[in-house]
Amino acid sequence: MANLTGYIFLLLGIALGILSNGFLKSTEGFTSINPTIFCIITIIACIFCLSKAMNIIPVGFTYATYGGLTITAVTLFGIFKYGQVPNNYAIIGIFFIIIGVILLNTLGKTN
């Protein structure tokens, strides 16, 4: 049951990280107040969830999964919200990130 709680906090952290990073462009350099407040609140909540997840799941697994999935999702967010289509090299890089997260979570071991 404890592992499930850790992964729930991790998924919440990922979702909040995607929201915060996805809407960061709309803050216009922190000059637009409402998106800025939204981004600040979501990133603080994200860090809180990650800290809770790291109490249960090893730090490396937590942060690598958070980073990889957040990078991938924010890239997709940029495609759909801002029309920022990555080139072939970026797509290949994201593919390798996803493969790395899968390998880490399925075959990675900690002592």
C-alpha positions as CSV (number, residue, x, y, z in Angstrom):
1,M,0.0,0.0,0.0
2,A,2.9,2.4,0.7
3,N,4.3,2.0,-2.8
4,L,0.9,2.9,-4.2
5,T,0.8,6.1,-2.2
6,G,4.3,7.0,-3.4
7,Y,3.2,6.5,-7.0
8,I,0.0,8.5,-6.5
9,F,2.1,11.4,-5.2
10,L,4.5,11.0,-8.1
11,L,1.6,11.1,-10.6
12,L,0.2,14.2,-9.0
13,G,3.6,15.8,-9.0
14,I,4.0,15.0,-12.7
15,A,0.5,16.4,-13.5
16,L,1.3,19.6,-11.5
17,G,4.7,19.9,-13.1
18,I,3.1,19.6,-16.6
19,L,0.6,22.4,-15.7
20,S,3.2,24.7,-14.2
21,N,5.8,24.3,-17.0
22,G,3.1,24.2,-19.8
23,F,1.6,27.5,-18.8
24,L,5.0,29.2,-18.0
25,K,5.1,30.8,-21.4
26,S,1.8,32.5,-20.8
27,T,3.2,34.4,-17.8
28,E,5.1,36.6,-20.3
29,G,8.2,36.7,-18.1
30,F,6.2,36.9,-14.9
31,T,4.5,40.2,-16.0
32,S,1.0,38.7,-16.4
33,I,-0.2,38.2,-12.9
34,N,-2.9,35.5,-13.1
35,P,-0.7,32.9,-15.0
36,T,2.2,33.8,-12.8
37,I,0.2,33.0,-9.6
38,F,-1.1,29.8,-11.2
39,C,2.4,28.7,-12.1
40,I,3.8,29.5,-8.6
41,I,1.0,27.6,-6.8
42,T,1.3,24.6,-9.1
43,I,5.1,24.3,-8.9
44,I,4.9,24.5,-5.1
45,A,2.3,21.8,-5.0
46,C,4.4,19.8,-7.5
47,I,7.5,20.0,-5.2
48,F,5.4,19.0,-2.2
49,C,4.0,15.9,-4.0
50,L,7.6,15.0,-5.2
51,S,8.9,15.3,-1.6
52,K,6.1,13.0,-0.4
53,A,6.8,10.5,-3.2
54,M,10.6,10.5,-2.3
55,N,9.7,9.4,1.2
56,I,8.5,6.1,-0.3
57,I,10.1,5.7,-3.7
58,P,13.9,6.0,-4.2
59,V,15.0,9.6,-5.1
60,G,16.6,8.6,-8.4
61,F,13.5,6.7,-9.6
62,T,11.2,9.5,-8.5
63,Y,13.1,12.3,-10.1
64,A,14.0,10.5,-13.3
65,T,10.4,9.5,-13.8
66,Y,9.2,13.0,-13.0
67,G,11.7,14.6,-15.3
68,G,11.3,12.3,-18.2
69,L,7.5,12.2,-18.3
70,T,7.2,15.9,-17.6
71,I,9.6,16.8,-20.5
72,T,7.7,14.5,-22.8
73,A,4.3,15.9,-21.8
74,V,5.4,19.5,-21.9
75,T,6.7,19.0,-25.4
76,L,3.3,17.6,-26.4
77,F,1.7,20.5,-24.6
78,G,3.8,22.9,-26.7
79,I,2.8,21.2,-29.9
80,F,-0.9,21.5,-29.1
81,K,-1.1,24.8,-27.3
82,Y,1.6,26.8,-29.0
83,G,2.1,25.0,-32.3
84,Q,5.8,24.4,-31.5
85,V,6.6,21.2,-33.5
86,P,10.0,19.7,-32.6
87,N,12.4,18.6,-35.3
88,N,13.5,15.0,-35.9
89,Y,16.4,15.1,-33.5
90,A,14.1,16.4,-30.7
91,I,11.7,13.6,-31.4
92,I,14.5,11.0,-31.3
93,G,15.7,12.5,-28.0
94,I,12.3,12.3,-26.4
95,F,12.0,8.7,-27.6
96,F,15.3,7.9,-25.7
97,I,14.0,9.7,-22.6
98,I,10.9,7.6,-22.6
99,I,13.0,4.4,-23.1
100,G,15.3,5.5,-20.2
101,V,12.3,6.0,-17.9
102,I,10.9,2.6,-18.8
103,L,14.3,0.9,-18.3
104,L,14.8,2.6,-15.0
105,N,11.5,1.6,-13.6
106,T,11.5,-2.0,-14.9
107,L,15.1,-3.1,-14.7
108,G,16.7,-0.5,-12.4
109,K,17.7,-1.7,-8.9
110,T,18.7,0.2,-5.8
111,N,20.7,-1.2,-2.9
